[in-house]
């Protein structure tokens, strides 16, 4: 693909097809990608698009579009490194129902707000009852 971008002139039909191929890179397709090595190559191509040797990416995308794609690629690589398929779901900042047991116990022992500690204790009691103990 690098060679295709480097050799094409703007008036050719092949340049148009190459530009369409570059425009096929979308945020949705980046989010579907599961392979870090592919995302690494994509990141390199987006970073080096303005260097002059990739004839299409700097012309197929505006600088803002390339920036948005680059942010999405880097976010996706970070999620893959964490072992996640998608971002965490948004919820309340301190939701006792979504906390693991060890984090719940640690906060009960160390949190400064008594009201929060009471809520955490109620959640711990609810879990004990739910488990049948």
N, C-alpha and C positions, 0 to 999 in steps of 0.2 A: 504494500500500500504506500510506503514511503516513496518508492520509485515512481509510482503512478502520479503522485502529486508533484514530484519534481520535474517531470518531463512534459507535462501538458500545457498547451497554450490556451488562453481564455476563450478563444473563438471555436475550439473544436467540440464536436459532439461528445467525444470521450471525456473532455473536461467537465461537461455538464453532468454526465453520468457519475464521474468521480465526485463531484460536488454533492450530488444526490446521495451517494454512498456515505459521504461524510455527515450529511444531515440526518442520516438514519441513526446516528448516535444521539439518543434521547435520555432524559432523566429516568424514564420508566425502564428502558433497557439496561441502564447502569444499575438500577435497583434490583433487577432480576439476576444480574451476574453473580455467580457463586465462586468464581476463580480469581484469586488474588493476583496471579501472574498476568492474566488478561487486563485486569484493572491497573496493574503497574505499568504495562505498556501503553495503555490508554492515557494514564496520567503523564507519562513521558511525552507522548505526542501532543497533548494539550499544553504542557509547559513549554515545549520547544516549537510550538506552532508559529510564533513570530520570528523565529531564527532565520527564516528564508529558505531553508532546505525542504520544508514541508509546504508545498505550493498550495494546498487546498484548505487546510484547517483554518488558517488565518483569513482566508477569503470566504469560506463557507459559513463561518460563524463570526458574529461581532465579538468584540473583546468582552462585553458583558455576558454573552452567551457562553463563551469559552470559560469565563470565570465561574459561572453557575455550574457548568458541567464538571469543572475541576473540583469545586467544593463537593459536589455529589460523589465524584469518584473517591475523593479522600475520605469522606464520611463512610462510604460503603466499605473501603479497605479497613477502616478502623473497626466497623461492626464485625467484619469477617475475622479480624484479629482477636476480637472479644468473644468470638464463637456465637454471635447472634445472626439471625436471618433478617431482622428488622429492628427498628428503633424501639425503645421501651415505650409502653403505653403510658400516656399521661394520666396522672391521678393526683389525689391530695398529697401534699408534701410529706406529711407524717401520718400515713395510714397504717394503723396497727394490724389490720387484716392482711395486708400484703407483706408484712415483715416475717423473716424467718425466726424460728424460736430463739436462737442464740442472740440475735440482734434485739429481740424483744426483752430478753432477760438482762442484757447489757444496759439497755436504756432504762429499765426499771431501777437498776442499781445506781445509775450515774446521772440521770436527767435532773435538772434543777427545778423544773416546774412541777409542783405537786399535782395539779389538775391533769397534766399529761401522764404522770406516773399512775394516777388512778385509772385513767383510760387504758393504759397498757396492762395494768393488773387485771382489769375486767376482761380484756382480750385474752390474757393468759388463762384465766379461769374458764372462759368460754371454750378455749381449745381443750382444756383438761376434761371438761364435761362432754365435749364432742367426741373425744377419743374413748370415752367410757370409763374414765378413771376418776 
